[in-house]
Each structure stands twice: as structure tokens, then as C-alpha cells.
Amino acid sequence: MAVEDSLPRSAADALEAAGAVVIGRTAAAERHRNPASAVPATALDPKVSGSAVAVATGVVAAVLARRAPGAGQVPAGGAGVVGFETTGGPGVLARSVEDVAHVVRGLGWAAEGADRPLRIGVSVRGVAMTTRTRPPMRRAVEDVAALLSLHVNQVVDHDPHVANGQRLLLAPHLTAGRRALDLLDRYVPRSLRGLCRQLRAAEQVMLKQMLAGVDVLVTPGHTGPAETMSLPGGVLVRTGATEPFAPLWRVSGFPAVSVRAGSDADGNPLPVTLVAPPDAEAALLRVARIIEEGQRNPHA
């Protein structure tokens, strides 16, 4: 395993105490070509984190990372790997859901007890008013919904529920994350600190309401597949990496997992991101396993 450079060195100690062999640190920086992309090797702008590349190319089996589902501007599933984040905590990038579960068990993170009927919500609207999920990504989500309908108790359209909440949502994708909020007392004028914290609390309440009534919400990993433009010296790749549901886990601290759910016409991975209420990691991994198995055995 490896530890992302965005985490303290004590994270390596925790892994070694659990029996892992830690071989080094990986880069959180988004400067690397996506090894799962079908675009030419001369691509100029894929924006995948070094952590995702290390796992996708087999350098390590897994990486302990911050914001693992995102794994850079391209979600983990878009790099052909699995990204998992616990409730309000760190995450794991690995080659498979089982590898993620193995690390979770080894570290003692709670991920047991999902052997019950699940109600799955599906939404492609996003929490921003301007979200426009393109057809290939939309079809990938619809295929996942059809697959899950064969394995879980109920799959429901959750778009109306999300739409009701977004009328009041205060642009959470522009809100400071948990670490940035710790800096409020140093950089934000005293007269605005209370307002910032009130807005943050209001956003979290609304985000929780968006998940009301479902155990797991299935969302697009991004708004669409990569688009390319030929330029002198290479190809500019516009990754289509806008993550319409990222605030549901980045702002709120909800658990989430990103997994590959299909491919576009050029063979680029299409990811979905699963988000769940706090402490529902076991349900997330259970649903992610179904999706991953469906990719491995599409005709089973």
C-alpha cells in the first residue's frame, strides 16, 4: 500500500500496525494522464491524481487517500479503480471493491451489517441548478439502476426529491471544506464568521434531506465523457469531470464510493458515485460490489 501526501505521516503508522506493507507516498496533485483513458498518449490535460495512477497501473494494491472517490478532477471510477470514503473521514483507493473492503476490515473501520433489504434512489439532476448530464453518462446510470433492480429490494427515481432541495441550496460546491473551515478564525473577518457557519449548517441540513427515504443514492460520476480538441503538440482533453453530486459527500462528510459502471463509445470508463447517509458504509460497499460484478459478467 501507499499513503497519499495529503495525509499526515501517522497514517502510514496506522496501516503498518494493521499489517500492511507501506512502500511510500503518492501525489494528490492532478497532473497525471489517466491510464484508463482511450485518448492518445499525447493527451495534455486528463487531470488524474497520482494516487489513482499508482493503483490503476498496479504499482500498489491500494492507497490511503483524502477524498478518494474524487481522486482528482476525474473520479476514481473514471480511472478504472474504486474510491471509497468513510463518514467524515479518510478514504481508500483500490483496484476492486473487495480490496477496499479488505483494507476497511484491517483498519477496523465500521462496514458490517448491510444484509437487509435496501431502497436505492437514482438521480441525474445534481445539486446545482445548471447540471446537464450528457446522454452517455445518463445511460450508464440507467443501466446501473436496471442492474440493481434485480438484486435489491427497491430502486426509485429520486430526482424530484433532489430538485425540491436544490431550490434552497446555497451553492455548496463553493463552500469551504472541513479543513478550510478550521481556518475561518484566521482569515475570515470576525463579522462574517457566524454567517459562514450558519450557511454551512443550513447546507448540511438540506443535503441530508436530499437522501431522505433511501439507503444509497446512485448518481453520475461526472456530467459526461471526455471531449478532445487537437492542438499543436498534442490533444487537449476536456474530461467532462464536473461532479454534479460532489457536495453531497464533500460538503456533508457523507460516505461515498466511486466505481466504474460502463464505457463510452471510445472505451473511456464511465463512473457512478454512490452516496449514503452517515455510517452506511456497509450498504455502499454492498451496492458497489453488485455494480462491479455486473461489469465483470455483463451477461450473467
N, C-alpha and C positions, 0 to 999 in steps of 0.2 A: 504494500500500500504506500501511498504518499499523503502528505498534508499540504493543503493549499497555503500559499504565502499570505493569504488574508486572515489566517487563524494564528493564534499565539503558539509558540513552540511547545507549550504544555499539552497541546492536542496530540502531539506525537507520543508523549509520555503515556497518555490515556490509551492510545492504540497499542503500544508495546506492552502495557500492563494487561491488556486483553488477549495478548498472544500474537498480535500482528507483527510482521516484519516491515518496518518503515524504511524505505530506501532513499527518501529525500522529500523535497518540497516542489510543488508545481505552481505555475503562474496563474493568477486570476485575471491577468491582463488579456484583453480581447484583441490579440494581434495575429492570430494563427489561422491558417487555412483549414477549412472544415474537411477532415479526411473522408467523411461520408458523402461529400458533395459530388455531383456528377459534372460540375463545371470544369473547364480546363485547368491544368496546373498553373497557368499564368494568371489565375484569378487574383485580383488586387484587394478585395475587401469582404472576406467572409465573416470576420469578427466572431471567432470561437475562442473560448478561454483555453489556456494551456492545460488546465486540469482536464477538460473534456478531451483534448487531443491525446493526452497521456493514457487515458482509459481506452479511447476508441482505437488507438494504434497498438494496444497491448503492452505498453511499457509497464503499466501496473494494472492490477486487477480492480483496484478501487482507490478513490481519493476522498479524504475527509475535506469538505469544502463549505464555504459560506454561500448561501443561495444556490444550491446545487441544481434545482430544476431549471434555473435560468442559464447557468453555465456560459455566461456571456450574452451577447445580443441574440445568438441563436440558441434556443432552448436545448436541453440535453438530448431530448428525443430527436431533434433535428440534426444532431451529430452522431446519431446511431447508438447512443448509450442511454442509461437510465439515471435520472437525477431525482433524489428524494430529500425532502426537508422535514424535520420534526416540528412539532408545535413550538414556535418561538425560539427555535434553536438551530444548531448546525445541521449539515446535510451530508449525503453520500452520493458520489458519482461512481457507477459501476457498470459492468458490461451486461448485466442481466438483473432482473428483479430478485432472483434467488441470491445473487451475490450481495445485493443491497440488504436483503433480509438477514444474510449471514453476518454482515458487519453490525447490523442493528442488534441482533441477538448477542453478539460478542461484547458489545459496549453496554449491554443492559438497558437499552432504550425500550420503552414500552411499545410493543407491536403485537400483542396477542389478543385473542378473543373476538375475532370477526366472524365466527361461524354462526351467523344468524341471517335471516332474510334482509336484503339490502334494497333500499329505494334510491335509484340513480337518477339524478337530474342531468339534463343536457341543454346547453345554451351556446349559441354562437354570436350573441349580441355584444358581449363585452360590457365593462362598466363605464366606458366613455361613450358619449353621445355620437362620436364620429366614427365608431368602429364599423369597418366594412370587410367582413371576412370573404376572401375570394373563393370561387367555386371549388378548386381542388382541395383546399383545406376544409371547406364545408362538407364536401363529400367524405373526407376521411373521418370527420366527426360523426356523420350519419352512419357510416359503416361500423364504427365502434359501437354506436347505440344499438344497431341491429344485432351485433355480436353479443353484447351484454344482455339483450332481451332474452337470449337463450340460456343464460347462466344465473341471473339474479331474479329477485322477487318482482321488481317493477322498474321500468325505465319511463321517465316522464319528461315532457318538454318543460324546461324551466325558464325559457326566455321571458314570458310575461312577468315572472317573479323578479327577475333581474331588472327588467325595464322599469318596474314600479319603483325600485330603489334608486335607479340612476337619476331620476328627476331631481333628487335632493343631494346626490353625491357631490362632494366638493373636490373634484379633481385629485383623487388620492395618488395618481401616478406622479404628481408634482410635489407630494408631501414628503417631508424628511423621513427616512427610515429610522429604525430603532437606535442605531449608533449615532446618527445625526441629531436625534432628539436629545441625546445626552449632552450635546454641545450648545443647546439653547441658552443655557445660563451664561455662556461665554460670549456668544456672538449676536444673539437677538436682543434688541432693546427691551429693557425691563417692561415697558408699557405694552409690549406685544406678546410677552411670554404666555400670559394667561389665555389670550385669544388663540395662540397656536395650539396649546394643549387642549382647549375646548374643541377646536376643529378636528384635531386628531381623535379625540374621544367620540365625537359625532360620526366621523367616518367609520370607526371600528364598529359602532352600533349598527350602522346601515349595512356594512359588509356582512355582519353576522345575520342580519335579516335576509340577505340575499340567499343564504344557504338554508333558510328555514324549511323544514319538511323533507330534506334529502340527506342521505348518509354520505354521498360523494357527488360532486358536480363535475361533469365531463365538459371540457372547454377546448377550443382551438389552442394549439401551442403557439401559433402566431397567425397573422391575418392572411398569409398566403406564401407560396413557394418563392424561391429565389428568382429574380429577374436579372438579366445580364445586358451589358452595353459594351460594345467593342471600343477600346481606346488604344492609342499608340502605346505599345509596350505591354499590353495585357488586356484583361477583361474586367470591367468594373461589375461587381456583384452586388445587387441590391437584395438583401436577404429576405425581405418581407417579414422581418423579425419583430415587428410591433406585436407585443404580447397583450391582447385586449383584456385578459383577466389577471395579469400580474399583480394588481393591487390587492386582489383577494388573499394572496399569501404574503406578498412583500410588505404591505402596509399593516395587515392584521396579525401576521405571525401564524396564520393557519398552516397546518401541514399540507404538503403538496408533493406530487410526483410527476415527472415528465417522461414519456415513453413514446417510442416510435409507433405510429399507427397506420402507416402506409407509405406510398411513394407517389410523387407527381409523375407527369409524362416523361420527364427527363431522368427519372430514377433518384431524385433527391428525397431524403426522408421527410415525411410529414408527421410532426409530433402532435400529441394531445397532452394537455396538462390537466391532471385530476386534483381537485381541491376539496378538502373536507373540514368539518368543524374541528375545534381543538380536541386533541387526544384521540383522534380517529385514525391513527397511522395504520393499524391493522386492516381496516376496511380499504384504505388506499392501496396497500400492497396486494390485497386480495384481488381488487379490480384490475390493478396493473398487470398481475400475473395472467389474468384472462386475456387481456389485450395482447400481451407479449406472446402467449401461446397461440392466439389467433393469427399472428404474423408468421409464426414458425410453421403452422399447419393450417393454411387458409382453407383447405377443403375438408378438414376433419369435422 
